[in-house]
Amino acid sequence: MAQRNEFRQDARRCAAKVAGVTAEFFVERAAVPTADHTTDTDPCERPWEQSGRLVRLPVGSAGES
């Protein structure tokens, strides 16, 4: 039980340190710039487009709602 309480206290301290931090990539607990290839949307779209072709969806409709 004491170990669980210690974990909760550690989690609260960590949460306070990162409150409000979004869209950052961390290496060894330090924020580092995001590599360009990780934010390139074209590679993300390719599987959706290929899936659409495989199920014969009209061109341009894959991934759209």
PDB file of N, H, CA, C and O in Angstrom:
ATOM      1  N   MET A   1       0.821  -1.192   0.000  1.00  0.00           N
ATOM      2  CA  MET A   1       0.000   0.000   0.000  1.00  0.00           C
ATOM      3  C   MET A   1       0.864   1.253   0.000  1.00  0.00           C
ATOM      4  O   MET A   1       0.561   2.215  -0.706  1.00  0.00           O
ATOM      5  N   ALA A   2       1.932   1.250   0.783  1.00  0.00           N
ATOM      6  H   ALA A   2       2.178   0.468   1.357  1.00  0.00           H
ATOM      7  CA  ALA A   2       2.836   2.407   0.837  1.00  0.00           C
ATOM      8  C   ALA A   2       3.467   2.646  -0.515  1.00  0.00           C
ATOM      9  O   ALA A   2       3.656   3.792  -0.923  1.00  0.00           O
ATOM     10  N   GLN A   3       3.795   1.563  -1.219  1.00  0.00           N
ATOM     11  H   GLN A   3       3.641   0.633  -0.887  1.00  0.00           H
ATOM     12  CA  GLN A   3       4.404   1.687  -2.545  1.00  0.00           C
ATOM     13  C   GLN A   3       3.421   2.331  -3.527  1.00  0.00           C
ATOM     14  O   GLN A   3       3.817   3.152  -4.355  1.00  0.00           O
ATOM     15  N   ARG A   4       2.158   1.965  -3.437  1.00  0.00           N
ATOM     16  H   ARG A   4       1.836   1.299  -2.764  1.00  0.00           H
ATOM     17  CA  ARG A   4       1.139   2.533  -4.313  1.00  0.00           C
ATOM     18  C   ARG A   4       0.989   4.033  -4.048  1.00  0.00           C
ATOM     19  O   ARG A   4       0.882   4.816  -4.992  1.00  0.00           O
ATOM     20  N   ASN A   5       0.980   4.440  -2.778  1.00  0.00           N
ATOM     21  H   ASN A   5       1.067   3.804  -2.012  1.00  0.00           H
ATOM     22  CA  ASN A   5       0.877   5.864  -2.442  1.00  0.00           C
ATOM     23  C   ASN A   5       2.092   6.640  -2.951  1.00  0.00           C
ATOM     24  O   ASN A   5       1.965   7.764  -3.436  1.00  0.00           O
ATOM     25  N   GLU A   6       3.270   6.026  -2.833  1.00  0.00           N
ATOM     26  H   GLU A   6       3.373   5.113  -2.439  1.00  0.00           H
ATOM     27  CA  GLU A   6       4.484   6.670  -3.334  1.00  0.00           C
ATOM     28  C   GLU A   6       4.398   6.864  -4.845  1.00  0.00           C
ATOM     29  O   GLU A   6       4.787   7.909  -5.366  1.00  0.00           O
ATOM     30  N   PHE A   7       3.885   5.850  -5.545  1.00  0.00           N
ATOM     31  H   PHE A   7       3.569   5.001  -5.122  1.00  0.00           H
ATOM     32  CA  PHE A   7       3.715   5.956  -6.994  1.00  0.00           C
ATOM     33  C   PHE A   7       2.758   7.092  -7.337  1.00  0.00           C
ATOM     34  O   PHE A   7       3.024   7.867  -8.256  1.00  0.00           O
ATOM     35  N   ARG A   8       1.658   7.197  -6.618  1.00  0.00           N
ATOM     36  H   ARG A   8       1.441   6.567  -5.872  1.00  0.00           H
ATOM     37  CA  ARG A   8       0.673   8.257  -6.879  1.00  0.00           C
ATOM     38  C   ARG A   8       1.291   9.642  -6.667  1.00  0.00           C
ATOM     39  O   ARG A   8       1.039  10.561  -7.445  1.00  0.00           O
ATOM     40  N   GLN A   9       2.094   9.788  -5.621  1.00  0.00           N
ATOM     41  H   GLN A   9       2.299   9.041  -4.989  1.00  0.00           H
ATOM     42  CA  GLN A   9       2.741  11.075  -5.359  1.00  0.00           C
ATOM     43  C   GLN A   9       3.715  11.413  -6.487  1.00  0.00           C
ATOM     44  O   GLN A   9       3.772  12.558  -6.936  1.00  0.00           O
ATOM     45  N   ASP A  10       4.484  10.419  -6.947  1.00  0.00           N
ATOM     46  H   ASP A  10       4.438   9.489  -6.583  1.00  0.00           H
ATOM     47  CA  ASP A  10       5.404  10.639  -8.064  1.00  0.00           C
ATOM     48  C   ASP A  10       4.638  11.039  -9.326  1.00  0.00           C
ATOM     49  O   ASP A  10       5.054  11.935 -10.059  1.00  0.00           O
ATOM     50  N   ALA A  11       3.518  10.364  -9.565  1.00  0.00           N
ATOM     51  H   ALA A  11       3.180   9.635  -8.969  1.00  0.00           H
ATOM     52  CA  ALA A  11       2.712  10.664 -10.751  1.00  0.00           C
ATOM     53  C   ALA A  11       2.177  12.092 -10.688  1.00  0.00           C
ATOM     54  O   ALA A  11       2.164  12.790 -11.703  1.00  0.00           O
ATOM     55  N   ARG A  12       1.746  12.526  -9.534  1.00  0.00           N
ATOM     56  H   ARG A  12       1.756  11.960  -8.710  1.00  0.00           H
ATOM     57  CA  ARG A  12       1.240  13.905  -9.387  1.00  0.00           C
ATOM     58  C   ARG A  12       2.343  14.925  -9.637  1.00  0.00           C
ATOM     59  O   ARG A  12       2.114  15.941 -10.292  1.00  0.00           O
ATOM     60  N   ARG A  13       3.546  14.657  -9.116  1.00  0.00           N
ATOM     61  H   ARG A  13       3.733  13.831  -8.584  1.00  0.00           H
ATOM     62  CA  ARG A  13       4.668  15.576  -9.347  1.00  0.00           C
ATOM     63  C   ARG A  13       4.996  15.655 -10.836  1.00  0.00           C
ATOM     64  O   ARG A  13       5.223  16.741 -11.369  1.00  0.00           O
ATOM     65  N   CYS A  14       5.019  14.513 -11.498  1.00  0.00           N
ATOM     66  H   CYS A  14       4.834  13.631 -11.065  1.00  0.00           H
ATOM     67  CA  CYS A  14       5.312  14.488 -12.935  1.00  0.00           C
ATOM     68  C   CYS A  14       4.217  15.209 -13.718  1.00  0.00           C
ATOM     69  O   CYS A  14       4.507  15.968 -14.643  1.00  0.00           O
ATOM     70  N   ALA A  15       2.970  14.972 -13.350  1.00  0.00           N
ATOM     71  H   ALA A  15       2.734  14.356 -12.599  1.00  0.00           H
ATOM     72  CA  ALA A  15       1.853  15.596 -14.051  1.00  0.00           C
ATOM     73  C   ALA A  15       1.929  17.113 -13.938  1.00  0.00           C
ATOM     74  O   ALA A  15       1.630  17.819 -14.901  1.00  0.00           O
ATOM     75  N   ALA A  16       2.319  17.615 -12.789  1.00  0.00           N
ATOM     76  H   ALA A  16       2.562  17.041 -12.007  1.00  0.00           H
ATOM     77  CA  ALA A  16       2.422  19.066 -12.600  1.00  0.00           C
ATOM     78  C   ALA A  16       3.502  19.657 -13.499  1.00  0.00           C
ATOM     79  O   ALA A  16       3.358  20.779 -13.985  1.00  0.00           O
ATOM     80  N   LYS A  17       4.571  18.917 -13.721  1.00  0.00           N
ATOM     81  H   LYS A  17       4.687  18.006 -13.327  1.00  0.00           H
ATOM     82  CA  LYS A  17       5.672  19.409 -14.558  1.00  0.00           C
ATOM     83  C   LYS A  17       5.282  19.508 -16.032  1.00  0.00           C
ATOM     84  O   LYS A  17       5.814  20.351 -16.754  1.00  0.00           O
ATOM     85  N   VAL A  18       4.375  18.673 -16.477  1.00  0.00           N
ATOM     86  H   VAL A  18       3.943  17.988 -15.890  1.00  0.00           H
ATOM     87  CA  VAL A  18       4.012  18.653 -17.892  1.00  0.00           C
ATOM     88  C   VAL A  18       2.621  19.209 -18.167  1.00  0.00           C
ATOM     89  O   VAL A  18       2.124  19.114 -19.289  1.00  0.00           O
ATOM     90  N   ALA A  19       2.001  19.778 -17.165  1.00  0.00           N
ATOM     91  H   ALA A  19       2.405  19.855 -16.253  1.00  0.00           H
ATOM     92  CA  ALA A  19       0.671  20.357 -17.354  1.00  0.00           C
ATOM     93  C   ALA A  19       0.721  21.413 -18.455  1.00  0.00           C
ATOM     94  O   ALA A  19       1.562  22.312 -18.417  1.00  0.00           O
ATOM     95  N   GLY A  20      -0.160  21.308 -19.414  1.00  0.00           N
ATOM     96  H   GLY A  20      -0.842  20.578 -19.445  1.00  0.00           H
ATOM     97  CA  GLY A  20      -0.223  22.274 -20.505  1.00  0.00           C
ATOM     98  C   GLY A  20       0.714  21.977 -21.658  1.00  0.00           C
ATOM     99  O   GLY A  20       0.674  22.679 -22.669  1.00  0.00           O
ATOM    100  N   VAL A  21       1.556  20.962 -21.543  1.00  0.00           N
ATOM    101  H   VAL A  21       1.589  20.392 -20.722  1.00  0.00           H
ATOM    102  CA  VAL A  21       2.483  20.617 -22.621  1.00  0.00           C
ATOM    103  C   VAL A  21       1.763  19.727 -23.620  1.00  0.00           C
ATOM    104  O   VAL A  21       1.246  18.669 -23.261  1.00  0.00           O
ATOM    105  N   THR A  22       1.730  20.158 -24.870  1.00  0.00           N
ATOM    106  H   THR A  22       2.149  21.018 -25.161  1.00  0.00           H
ATOM    107  CA  THR A  22       1.116  19.352 -25.917  1.00  0.00           C
ATOM    108  C   THR A  22       1.985  19.403 -27.160  1.00  0.00           C
ATOM    109  O   THR A  22       2.755  20.344 -27.354  1.00  0.00           O
ATOM    110  N   ALA A  23       1.858  18.400 -27.988  1.00  0.00           N
ATOM    111  H   ALA A  23       1.232  17.636 -27.830  1.00  0.00           H
ATOM    112  CA  ALA A  23       2.511  18.348 -29.292  1.00  0.00           C
ATOM    113  C   ALA A  23       4.028  18.500 -29.207  1.00  0.00           C
ATOM    114  O   ALA A  23       4.637  19.149 -30.057  1.00  0.00           O
ATOM    115  N   GLU A  24       4.625  17.915 -28.203  1.00  0.00           N
ATOM    116  H   GLU A  24       4.130  17.388 -27.512  1.00  0.00           H
ATOM    117  CA  GLU A  24       6.078  17.913 -28.103  1.00  0.00           C
ATOM    118  C   GLU A  24       6.564  16.478 -28.054  1.00  0.00           C
ATOM    119  O   GLU A  24       5.883  15.590 -27.541  1.00  0.00           O
ATOM    120  N   PHE A  25       7.753  16.268 -28.599  1.00  0.00           N
ATOM    121  H   PHE A  25       8.305  16.989 -29.016  1.00  0.00           H
ATOM    122  CA  PHE A  25       8.378  14.955 -28.629  1.00  0.00           C
ATOM    123  C   PHE A  25       9.523  14.972 -27.631  1.00  0.00           C
ATOM    124  O   PHE A  25      10.315  15.914 -27.608  1.00  0.00           O
ATOM    125  N   PHE A  26       9.614  13.947 -26.815  1.00  0.00           N
ATOM    126  H   PHE A  26       8.971  13.182 -26.834  1.00  0.00           H
ATOM    127  CA  PHE A  26      10.616  13.917 -25.752  1.00  0.00           C
ATOM    128  C   PHE A  26      11.593  12.771 -25.951  1.00  0.00           C
ATOM    129  O   PHE A  26      11.206  11.666 -26.331  1.00  0.00           O
ATOM    130  N   VAL A  27      12.859  13.045 -25.689  1.00  0.00           N
ATOM    131  H   VAL A  27      13.174  13.943 -25.380  1.00  0.00           H
ATOM    132  CA  VAL A  27      13.908  12.038 -25.666  1.00  0.00           C
ATOM    133  C   VAL A  27      14.620  12.194 -24.330  1.00  0.00           C
ATOM    134  O   VAL A  27      15.129  13.266 -24.002  1.00  0.00           O
ATOM    135  N   GLU A  28      14.647  11.121 -23.575  1.00  0.00           N
ATOM    136  H   GLU A  28      14.234  10.250 -23.842  1.00  0.00           H
ATOM    137  CA  GLU A  28      15.263  11.147 -22.249  1.00  0.00           C
ATOM    138  C   GLU A  28      14.757  12.327 -21.420  1.00  0.00           C
ATOM    139  O   GLU A  28      15.533  13.049 -20.795  1.00  0.00           O
ATOM    140  N   ARG A  29      13.433  12.502 -21.432  1.00  0.00           N
ATOM    141  H   ARG A  29      12.802  11.915 -21.939  1.00  0.00           H
ATOM    142  CA  ARG A  29      12.724  13.522 -20.637  1.00  0.00           C
ATOM    143  C   ARG A  29      13.039  14.955 -21.034  1.00  0.00           C
ATOM    144  O   ARG A  29      12.772  15.875 -20.261  1.00  0.00           O
ATOM    145  N   ALA A  30      13.591  15.164 -22.198  1.00  0.00           N
ATOM    146  H   ALA A  30      13.809  14.417 -22.825  1.00  0.00           H
ATOM    147  CA  ALA A  30      13.854  16.524 -22.685  1.00  0.00           C
ATOM    148  C   ALA A  30      13.127  16.717 -24.007  1.00  0.00           C
ATOM    149  O   ALA A  30      13.170  15.847 -24.877  1.00  0.00           O
ATOM    150  N   ALA A  31      12.458  17.862 -24.159  1.00  0.00           N
ATOM    151  H   ALA A  31      12.423  18.569 -23.452  1.00  0.00           H
ATOM    152  CA  ALA A  31      11.746  18.156 -25.407  1.00  0.00           C
ATOM    153  C   ALA A  31      12.763  18.358 -26.520  1.00  0.00           C
ATOM    154  O   ALA A  31      13.758  19.063 -26.346  1.00  0.00           O
ATOM    155  N   VAL A  32      12.507  17.740 -27.655  1.00  0.00           N
ATOM    156  H   VAL A  32      11.698  17.168 -27.796  1.00  0.00           H
ATOM    157  CA  VAL A  32      13.376  17.872 -28.824  1.00  0.00           C
ATOM    158  C   VAL A  32      12.509  18.244 -30.019  1.00  0.00           C
ATOM    159  O   VAL A  32      11.314  17.950 -30.033  1.00  0.00           O
ATOM    160  N   PRO A  33      13.105  18.893 -31.027  1.00  0.00           N
ATOM    161  CA  PRO A  33      12.326  19.236 -32.221  1.00  0.00           C
ATOM    162  C   PRO A  33      11.790  17.975 -32.904  1.00  0.00           C
ATOM    163  O   PRO A  33      12.458  16.941 -32.948  1.00  0.00           O
ATOM    164  N   THR A  34      10.598  18.085 -33.422  1.00  0.00           N
ATOM    165  H   THR A  34      10.056  18.924 -33.386  1.00  0.00           H
ATOM    166  CA  THR A  34       9.991  16.974 -34.150  1.00  0.00           C
ATOM    167  C   THR A  34      10.612  16.882 -35.532  1.00  0.00           C
ATOM    168  O   THR A  34      10.748  17.893 -36.221  1.00  0.00           O
ATOM    169  N   ALA A  35      10.985  15.693 -35.938  1.00  0.00           N
ATOM    170  H   ALA A  35      10.875  14.871 -35.378  1.00  0.00           H
ATOM    171  CA  ALA A  35      11.571  15.480 -37.261  1.00  0.00           C
ATOM    172  C   ALA A  35      10.524  15.776 -38.337  1.00  0.00           C
ATOM    173  O   ALA A  35       9.349  15.449 -38.172  1.00  0.00           O
ATOM    174  N   ASP A  36      10.952  16.389 -39.427  1.00  0.00           N
ATOM    175  H   ASP A  36      11.907  16.655 -39.561  1.00  0.00           H
ATOM    176  CA  ASP A  36      10.021  16.770 -40.496  1.00  0.00           C
ATOM    177  C   ASP A  36       9.220  15.589 -41.025  1.00  0.00           C
ATOM    178  O   ASP A  36       8.031  15.727 -41.310  1.00  0.00           O
ATOM    179  N   HIS A  37       9.859  14.429 -41.159  1.00  0.00           N
ATOM    180  H   HIS A  37      10.825  14.317 -40.927  1.00  0.00           H
ATOM    181  CA  HIS A  37       9.148  13.295 -41.748  1.00  0.00           C
ATOM    182  C   HIS A  37       8.004  12.804 -40.860  1.00  0.00           C
ATOM    183  O   HIS A  37       7.112  12.106 -41.343  1.00  0.00           O
ATOM    184  N   THR A  38       8.013  13.155 -39.576  1.00  0.00           N
ATOM    185  H   THR A  38       8.738  13.722 -39.184  1.00  0.00           H
ATOM    186  CA  THR A  38       6.947  12.689 -38.692  1.00  0.00           C
ATOM    187  C   THR A  38       5.687  13.544 -38.783  1.00  0.00           C
ATOM    188  O   THR A  38       4.629  13.138 -38.302  1.00  0.00           O
ATOM    189  N   THR A  39       5.789  14.705 -39.387  1.00  0.00           N
ATOM    190  H   THR A  39       6.649  15.034 -39.778  1.00  0.00           H
ATOM    191  CA  THR A  39       4.617  15.570 -39.536  1.00  0.00           C
ATOM    192  C   THR A  39       4.146  15.671 -40.984  1.00  0.00           C
ATOM    193  O   THR A  39       3.226  16.428 -41.293  1.00  0.00           O
ATOM    194  N   ASP A  40       4.778  14.910 -41.861  1.00  0.00           N
ATOM    195  H   ASP A  40       5.526  14.295 -41.610  1.00  0.00           H
ATOM    196  CA  ASP A  40       4.396  14.898 -43.269  1.00  0.00           C
ATOM    197  C   ASP A  40       3.096  14.104 -43.413  1.00  0.00           C
ATOM    198  O   ASP A  40       3.058  12.915 -43.097  1.00  0.00           O
ATOM    199  N   THR A  41       2.045  14.749 -43.882  1.00  0.00           N
ATOM    200  H   THR A  41       2.075  15.715 -44.139  1.00  0.00           H
ATOM    201  CA  THR A  41       0.739  14.083 -43.962  1.00  0.00           C
ATOM    202  C   THR A  41       0.603  13.126 -45.143  1.00  0.00           C
ATOM    203  O   THR A  41      -0.248  12.237 -45.115  1.00  0.00           O
ATOM    204  N   ASP A  42       1.422  13.287 -46.176  1.00  0.00           N
ATOM    205  H   ASP A  42       2.114  14.008 -46.200  1.00  0.00           H
ATOM    206  CA  ASP A  42       1.297  12.408 -47.348  1.00  0.00           C
ATOM    207  C   ASP A  42       1.462  10.926 -47.007  1.00  0.00           C
ATOM    208  O   ASP A  42       0.630  10.122 -47.428  1.00  0.00           O
ATOM    209  N   PRO A  43       2.497  10.531 -46.265  1.00  0.00           N
ATOM    210  CA  PRO A  43       2.607   9.103 -45.930  1.00  0.00           C
ATOM    211  C   PRO A  43       1.421   8.599 -45.103  1.00  0.00           C
ATOM    212  O   PRO A  43       1.069   7.422 -45.184  1.00  0.00           O
ATOM    213  N   CYS A  44       0.816   9.460 -44.325  1.00  0.00           N
ATOM    214  H   CYS A  44       1.102  10.416 -44.259  1.00  0.00           H
ATOM    215  CA  CYS A  44      -0.349   9.057 -43.523  1.00  0.00           C
ATOM    216  C   CYS A  44      -1.568   8.812 -44.400  1.00  0.00           C
ATOM    217  O   CYS A  44      -2.406   7.967 -44.084  1.00  0.00           O
ATOM    218  N   GLU A  45      -1.665   9.535 -45.481  1.00  0.00           N
ATOM    219  H   GLU A  45      -0.984  10.221 -45.737  1.00  0.00           H
ATOM    220  CA  GLU A  45      -2.819   9.398 -46.369  1.00  0.00           C
ATOM    221  C   GLU A  45      -2.725   8.170 -47.260  1.00  0.00           C
ATOM    222  O   GLU A  45      -3.749   7.624 -47.669  1.00  0.00           O
ATOM    223  N   ARG A  46      -1.516   7.729 -47.564  1.00  0.00           N
ATOM    224  H   ARG A  46      -0.684   8.172 -47.231  1.00  0.00           H
ATOM    225  CA  ARG A  46      -1.351   6.610 -48.498  1.00  0.00           C
ATOM    226  C   ARG A  46      -2.103   5.345 -48.093  1.00  0.00           C
ATOM    227  O   ARG A  46      -2.767   4.753 -48.944  1.00  0.00           O
ATOM    228  N   PRO A  47      -2.033   4.899 -46.832  1.00  0.00           N
ATOM    229  CA  PRO A  47      -2.802   3.683 -46.488  1.00  0.00           C
ATOM    230  C   PRO A  47      -4.305   3.859 -46.665  1.00  0.00           C
ATOM    231  O   PRO A  47      -4.991   2.921 -47.071  1.00  0.00           O
ATOM    232  N   TRP A  48      -4.829   5.052 -46.367  1.00  0.00           N
ATOM    233  H   TRP A  48      -4.272   5.814 -46.037  1.00  0.00           H
ATOM    234  CA  TRP A  48      -6.261   5.300 -46.547  1.00  0.00           C
ATOM    235  C   TRP A  48      -6.624   5.255 -48.024  1.00  0.00           C
ATOM    236  O   TRP A  48      -7.648   4.684 -48.400  1.00  0.00           O
ATOM    237  N   GLU A  49      -5.791   5.852 -48.852  1.00  0.00           N
ATOM    238  H   GLU A  49      -4.960   6.316 -48.546  1.00  0.00           H
ATOM    239  CA  GLU A  49      -6.067   5.840 -50.294  1.00  0.00           C
ATOM    240  C   GLU A  49      -6.006   4.426 -50.847  1.00  0.00           C
ATOM    241  O   GLU A  49      -6.865   4.024 -51.631  1.00  0.00           O
ATOM    242  N   GLN A  50      -4.986   3.669 -50.439  1.00  0.00           N
ATOM    243  H   GLN A  50      -4.288   3.997 -49.803  1.00  0.00           H
ATOM    244  CA  GLN A  50      -4.864   2.288 -50.902  1.00  0.00           C
ATOM    245  C   GLN A  50      -6.052   1.452 -50.431  1.00  0.00           C
ATOM    246  O   GLN A  50      -6.584   0.649 -51.197  1.00  0.00           O
ATOM    247  N   SER A  51      -6.468   1.629 -49.191  1.00  0.00           N
ATOM    248  H   SER A  51      -6.036   2.281 -48.568  1.00  0.00           H
ATOM    249  CA  SER A  51      -7.627   0.892 -48.678  1.00  0.00           C
ATOM    250  C   SER A  51      -8.873   1.222 -49.485  1.00  0.00           C
ATOM    251  O   SER A  51      -9.664   0.336 -49.811  1.00  0.00           O
ATOM    252  N   GLY A  52      -9.042   2.487 -49.801  1.00  0.00           N
ATOM    253  H   GLY A  52      -8.400   3.206 -49.536  1.00  0.00           H
ATOM    254  CA  GLY A  52     -10.189   2.900 -50.614  1.00  0.00           C
ATOM    255  C   GLY A  52     -10.193   2.240 -51.973  1.00  0.00           C
ATOM    256  O   GLY A  52     -11.237   1.806 -52.460  1.00  0.00           O
ATOM    257  N   ARG A  53      -9.011   2.165 -52.592  1.00  0.00           N
ATOM    258  H   ARG A  53      -8.163   2.518 -52.197  1.00  0.00           H
ATOM    259  CA  ARG A  53      -8.921   1.501 -53.903  1.00  0.00           C
ATOM    260  C   ARG A  53      -9.262   0.018 -53.778  1.00  0.00           C
ATOM    261  O   ARG A  53      -9.945  -0.540 -54.637  1.00  0.00           O
ATOM    262  N   LEU A  54      -8.787  -0.619 -52.708  1.00  0.00           N
ATOM    263  H   LEU A  54      -8.232  -0.167 -52.010  1.00  0.00           H
ATOM    264  CA  LEU A  54      -9.023  -2.056 -52.548  1.00  0.00           C
ATOM    265  C   LEU A  54     -10.498  -2.394 -52.371  1.00  0.00           C
ATOM    266  O   LEU A  54     -10.938  -3.470 -52.776  1.00  0.00           O
ATOM    267  N   VAL A  55     -11.264  -1.491 -51.773  1.00  0.00           N
ATOM    268  H   VAL A  55     -10.906  -0.617 -51.445  1.00  0.00           H
ATOM    269  CA  VAL A  55     -12.694  -1.750 -51.596  1.00  0.00           C
ATOM    270  C   VAL A  55     -13.531  -0.986 -52.616  1.00  0.00           C
ATOM    271  O   VAL A  55     -14.754  -0.904 -52.507  1.00  0.00           O
ATOM    272  N   ARG A  56     -12.844  -0.432 -53.602  1.00  0.00           N
ATOM    273  H   ARG A  56     -11.850  -0.498 -53.690  1.00  0.00           H
ATOM    274  CA  ARG A  56     -13.475   0.247 -54.743  1.00  0.00           C
ATOM    275  C   ARG A  56     -14.318   1.459 -54.346  1.00  0.00           C
ATOM    276  O   ARG A  56     -15.402   1.673 -54.888  1.00  0.00           O
ATOM    277  N   LEU A  57     -13.806   2.256 -53.387  1.00  0.00           N
ATOM    278  H   LEU A  57     -12.925   2.082 -52.947  1.00  0.00           H
ATOM    279  CA  LEU A  57     -14.465   3.518 -53.068  1.00  0.00           C
ATOM    280  C   LEU A  57     -14.150   4.523 -54.177  1.00  0.00           C
ATOM    281  O   LEU A  57     -13.108   4.423 -54.825  1.00  0.00           O
ATOM    282  N   PRO A  58     -15.029   5.475 -54.395  1.00  0.00           N
ATOM    283  CA  PRO A  58     -14.718   6.513 -55.392  1.00  0.00           C
ATOM    284  C   PRO A  58     -13.438   7.259 -55.001  1.00  0.00           C
ATOM    285  O   PRO A  58     -13.156   7.443 -53.817  1.00  0.00           O
ATOM    286  N   VAL A  59     -12.679   7.679 -55.992  1.00  0.00           N
ATOM    287  H   VAL A  59     -12.908   7.530 -56.954  1.00  0.00           H
ATOM    288  CA  VAL A  59     -11.431   8.404 -55.756  1.00  0.00           C
ATOM    289  C   VAL A  59     -11.716   9.647 -54.935  1.00  0.00           C
ATOM    290  O   VAL A  59     -12.653  10.391 -55.227  1.00  0.00           O
ATOM    291  N   GLY A  60     -10.896   9.877 -53.891  1.00  0.00           N
ATOM    292  H   GLY A  60     -10.135   9.273 -53.654  1.00  0.00           H
ATOM    293  CA  GLY A  60     -11.035  11.057 -53.057  1.00  0.00           C
ATOM    294  C   GLY A  60     -11.973  10.885 -51.882  1.00  0.00           C
ATOM    295  O   GLY A  60     -12.109  11.810 -51.082  1.00  0.00           O
ATOM    296  N   SER A  61     -12.629   9.735 -51.741  1.00  0.00           N
ATOM    297  H   SER A  61     -12.518   8.983 -52.391  1.00  0.00           H
ATOM    298  CA  SER A  61     -13.572   9.560 -50.632  1.00  0.00           C
ATOM    299  C   SER A  61     -12.992   8.774 -49.474  1.00  0.00           C
ATOM    300  O   SER A  61     -13.596   8.730 -48.402  1.00  0.00           O
ATOM    301  N   ALA A  62     -11.838   8.153 -49.661  1.00  0.00           N
ATOM    302  H   ALA A  62     -11.348   8.190 -50.532  1.00  0.00           H
ATOM    303  CA  ALA A  62     -11.255   7.348 -48.585  1.00  0.00           C
ATOM    304  C   ALA A  62     -10.865   8.253 -47.422  1.00  0.00           C
ATOM    305  O   ALA A  62     -10.196   9.269 -47.614  1.00  0.00           O
ATOM    306  N   GLY A  63     -11.285   7.880 -46.218  1.00  0.00           N
ATOM    307  H   GLY A  63     -11.829   7.055 -46.062  1.00  0.00           H
ATOM    308  CA  GLY A  63     -10.939   8.638 -45.023  1.00  0.00           C
ATOM    309  C   GLY A  63     -11.813   9.856 -44.775  1.00  0.00           C
ATOM    310  O   GLY A  63     -11.632  10.541 -43.768  1.00  0.00           O
ATOM    311  N   GLU A  64     -12.747  10.142 -45.659  1.00  0.00           N
ATOM    312  H   GLU A  64     -12.894   9.585 -46.477  1.00  0.00           H
ATOM    313  CA  GLU A  64     -13.635  11.297 -45.459  1.00  0.00           C
ATOM    314  C   GLU A  64     -14.924  10.815 -44.835  1.00  0.00           C
ATOM    315  O   GLU A  64     -15.354   9.685 -45.065  1.00  0.00           O
ATOM    316  N   SER A  65     -15.539  11.675 -44.044  1.00  0.00           N
ATOM    317  H   SER A  65     -15.190  12.593 -43.857  1.00  0.00           H
ATOM    318  CA  SER A  65     -16.829  11.301 -43.446  1.00  0.00           C
ATOM    319  C   SER A  65     -17.947  12.049 -44.101  1.00  0.00           C
ATOM    320  O   SER A  65     -19.108  11.869 -43.735  1.00  0.00           O
TER     321      SER A  65
END
